[in-house]
Structure formats: structure tokens, C-alpha cells
Amino acid sequence: MSASLCLMALGGALLAALPGPSFTLSWTHSIEKTEWREAWRVEAGRLVPVEARVRGAGAGMEPGPDARLTADGWWVWVPGLPPQESVTLAASSFTAEHRLCAGDLCKPLGGWTGRRDEPVTLRACP
């Protein structure tokens, strides 16, 4: 069985299950208005960070110590974060939604879950 990503409500209810072991998460920083992207992989029941990238730097958006600047203006690095059991995404009506890409399909988080302005926890599906 292939690894997949589960999107969970804070109470533990399953909101969506996305096929495939890889996904990309992106959002716009609320103050800097700069895009941040992270590539992740579901592996051995955990979420493994593969790559992070940010278009610029600023308050709370410092690139990693080994970041390199690409020709298209992104700072790119491999996060020094161990595999995670879960990642909880905060939600605010004052910022744009997180964007989640799985396979060839990208949607705002609410497009996957049917909910908006609610925290969502990402975890490997059992």
C-alpha cells in the first residue's frame, strides 16, 4: 500500500486523504507578504521535510544556514528538521489559506477539507 497524507480536524476527524507519498505546502507570510514553500514526503508513518524555499527574507522568514539563492529569486535549502509525527497548520481569517499540492493537483487547504479558518493537522495515513 502506498503512503498517503491525511488531513485531520483538531478533534481527530478525518477531513481528507491525499494519495501519493509527496506533497508541497505553501503560504504567504502575513507581514512580509512573501511566499514560503515546503516539500514533504510521507515515509515510514512520518512526515519528512525534503526542501524549503522562500522568496526573500524578513521577520520570521530567515532562510536556513545552507540556503542558496537560485536564479529565479528563491532561497532554497534542506530543513534540519527530523521526521515529524504530525504538522498542525494554524488558520486565520486575516491571512490567505495555505496551499497544498499533491500529485498534479494544487488547491487552497479549504478546497481539500471543505473547511476554512480552522486549524488542520497533517499526518501520515494509517
Secondary structure per residue as TSV (DSSP state, phi and psi in degrees):
chain	resnum	aa	ss	phi	psi
A	1	M	-	360.0	135.0
A	2	S	-	-76.9	146.1
A	3	A	-	-67.8	145.2
A	4	S	-	-144.3	166.9
A	5	L	E	-105.3	131.9
A	6	C	E	-107.7	137.1
A	7	L	E	-105.7	121.4
A	8	M	E	-120.5	144.1
A	9	A	E	-73.8	160.8
A	10	L	T	-59.2	-29.1
A	11	G	T	-77.1	-5.1
A	12	G	S	102.7	-3.4
A	13	A	-	-70.4	137.6
A	14	L	E	-73.8	124.2
A	15	L	E	-97.9	-35.6
A	16	A	E	-165.4	152.0
A	17	A	E	-124.4	124.5
A	18	L	E	-105.7	131.6
A	19	P	-	-74.0	157.1
A	20	G	S	91.4	153.8
A	21	P	S	-86.5	-8.8
A	22	S	E	-119.5	146.4
A	23	F	E	-152.5	158.6
A	24	T	E	-124.2	135.9
A	25	L	E	-118.3	134.2
A	26	S	E	-140.4	157.6
A	27	W	E	-161.3	167.1
A	28	T	E	-108.9	126.9
A	29	H	-	-60.2	134.0
A	30	S	T	-65.3	-29.4
A	31	I	T	-101.3	-49.2
A	32	E	T	-75.0	-20.2
A	33	K	-	57.6	37.1
A	34	T	-	-114.7	139.9
A	35	E	E	-79.6	140.0
A	36	W	E	-124.5	135.9
A	37	R	E	-131.7	142.9
A	38	E	E	-133.2	135.0
A	39	A	E	-102.6	134.8
A	40	W	E	-130.8	161.4
A	41	R	E	-136.2	138.1
A	42	V	E	-88.0	122.3
A	43	E	E	-148.5	127.3
A	44	A	T	52.0	40.7
A	45	G	T	76.0	13.8
A	46	R	E	-133.9	167.0
A	47	L	E	-100.6	122.0
A	48	V	E	-110.1	119.9
A	49	P	E	-71.7	131.3
A	50	V	E	-105.5	-43.4
A	51	E	E	-157.4	146.5
A	52	A	E	-126.3	149.3
A	53	R	E	-149.6	145.7
A	54	V	E	-141.9	143.5
A	55	R	S	-93.5	82.2
A	56	G	S	106.7	-173.6
A	57	A	-	-140.8	164.6
A	58	G	-	168.8	-161.8
A	59	A	T	-54.1	110.8
A	60	G	T	73.1	13.1
A	61	M	-	-128.8	39.6
A	62	E	-	-75.0	130.8
A	63	P	-	-63.1	156.3
A	64	G	-	-63.1	163.0
A	65	P	T	-62.6	-25.0
A	66	D	T	-102.3	17.8
A	67	A	-	-64.7	146.1
A	68	R	E	-124.9	145.0
A	69	L	E	-89.0	123.9
A	70	T	-	-89.1	165.8
A	71	A	T	-62.7	-26.1
A	72	D	T	-92.4	12.5
A	73	G	S	91.7	9.7
A	74	W	-	-96.9	138.7
A	75	W	E	-87.5	125.6
A	76	V	E	-126.6	137.2
A	77	W	E	-158.1	168.6
A	78	V	-	-99.1	119.3
A	79	P	-	-62.5	142.5
A	80	G	-	-90.2	49.5
A	81	L	-	-113.9	131.3
A	82	P	-	-70.6	167.3
A	83	P	-	-54.7	142.0
A	84	Q	B	-110.4	142.5
A	85	E	S	-66.5	-39.3
A	86	S	E	-159.6	163.8
A	87	V	E	-135.0	124.1
A	88	T	E	-103.4	127.7
A	89	L	E	-99.0	122.7
A	90	A	-	-71.4	164.2
A	91	A	-	-137.5	144.9
A	92	S	-	-149.3	139.8
A	93	S	T	-75.2	-4.9
A	94	F	T	-94.3	-5.9
A	95	T	S	-129.9	162.3
A	96	A	-	-68.8	155.8
A	97	E	-	-67.2	154.9
A	98	H	-	-63.3	152.7
A	99	R	E	-116.3	133.2
A	100	L	E	-124.0	128.3
A	101	C	E	-115.7	130.2
A	102	A	E	-135.2	126.1
A	103	G	T	63.3	-132.5
A	104	D	T	-96.6	8.2
A	105	L	E	-111.2	125.2
A	106	C	E	-119.8	133.9
A	107	K	E	-146.5	156.0
A	108	P	E	-59.8	152.0
A	109	L	H	-52.3	-41.7
A	110	G	H	-62.8	-25.2
A	111	G	H	-68.8	-26.1
A	112	W	H	-86.2	-37.6
A	113	T	H	-99.4	-20.0
A	114	G	S	78.4	7.5
A	115	R	-	-128.5	152.1
A	116	R	-	-134.7	152.2
A	117	D	S	60.4	32.2
A	118	E	S	-130.2	139.2
A	119	P	-	-60.4	147.9
A	120	V	E	-133.5	137.5
A	121	T	E	-103.8	130.0
A	122	L	E	-96.1	135.3
A	123	R	E	-156.1	162.3
A	124	A	E	-67.3	137.8
A	125	C	-	-70.7	144.1
A	126	P	-	-70.3	360.0
